[in-house]
Amino acid sequence: MATPYADMQMRILVGKLFPAEPDELSTRTQHHRQKVLDLFESGKGHEHIRGTAWAALNAVAEFADHHRSTRTRPGDNRDEKRLSSIWLGSAATLKRAAHEAICSQLAA
């Protein structure tokens, strides 16, 4: 059975994942928050999981793995840097933080 996950819970989640003071909310942070919210509603494969905790985690994972930019230096292989981030770096950290936050919300 799918665990329901409300829009308000999702908004709280993106606020935790992309923190900022209200008067210091950068355009980049706003974009990241909105992209994850959009993916929660219409991410790949969400037809049957929309509005669930699984859709929330999937939205963050899709953002982290496919929509977020990867920083590279001259001479870096962009694909290798992205894969490293997905497996062990900042994308992995973001997905882990989302999982922990979602579990905490559901346990409360």
N, C-alpha and C positions, 0 to 999 in steps of 0.2 A: 504494500500500500504506500502511495506517495505521501510524503509529509508536506502539508500546506505551508507556504511561505508567502507572506503578504508583501505588498509593495512597500509598506512602511518599514518592514524588517529589512528589505533590500536597500532602502535609502539609508537606514542606520548602518548597514554593512559597508556601503561605499564610503560613508563618512569616516568609518574606522580605518578602512583600507587606504583612503586618500585624505588624510587629515589636513586641516587648515583652519586658521582663524577666520570667522565669517568676513571680516573686513580685509583679509589678506588672501582670499581665494583666487589663485592664479587662473588664467585662461587654460593652461595645461591641466591643472587639477579639475577644473570644471569639465573639460573635454573628457578626461578619463572617467570621471564619475558618470557622466551622461552616456558614454559608450557602454559601460558595464550595465547601466540601467536598460539601455536599448537591447543589449544582448540577452538580458533576463527575459524580455518580452519576445524577442524574435531571433534568438541565436540558432545556430545550426542544430537541427534535430529537436527543437523545443516544442514541436506540435503536440506531443503527448505528455510532456513534463511541465508545461507552462504553469507558473504559480506554485512551484514546489521548491523545496530546499535543494534538490538535485539541479534544478534549473539555475538556482542562484550560484551554486558552485561551478556549474558548467559555464555560466556567463563570465565569471572571473577567469576560469581556465582558458576560454576562447580568447578573451582580451589579452591575457598574459602571453599566451603562446602564438597568437596570430595577428593581433592588432597593435600591440605596444612596439615602439621603436627599440632597436638594439644599438647601443653605443659601440662604435668601433673606432679604432685608431688606424692611421695609414698602415697598410700592409696586413691588416686583420682580414680574415675570411668571415664575412657577415653571417653566412649560414652556420659556421662552427660556433661563432659567438652566440647566436640565437639559441642553438641547441644546448650549449653550455648553460645559458641562462635558464632555459626550460627545465633542464635536469637538476642543476645544482645551484644556480645563481638567483638573481632577483625575481625572475618569473616563478621559480619554485617556492621562494620565500613568500611571495604574494599569494600563491595558491594555498600554501600551508596556513597562512594567517586567515584566509577566507574560511577554510575548513574549520579551524578552531573557533572563529567568531560565530559561524553558523551553528556549530554544535553548542556553544555557550548560550546563544539566543534560544535554541530549542529546549535546552535543559532548564531555562529560567521559568 
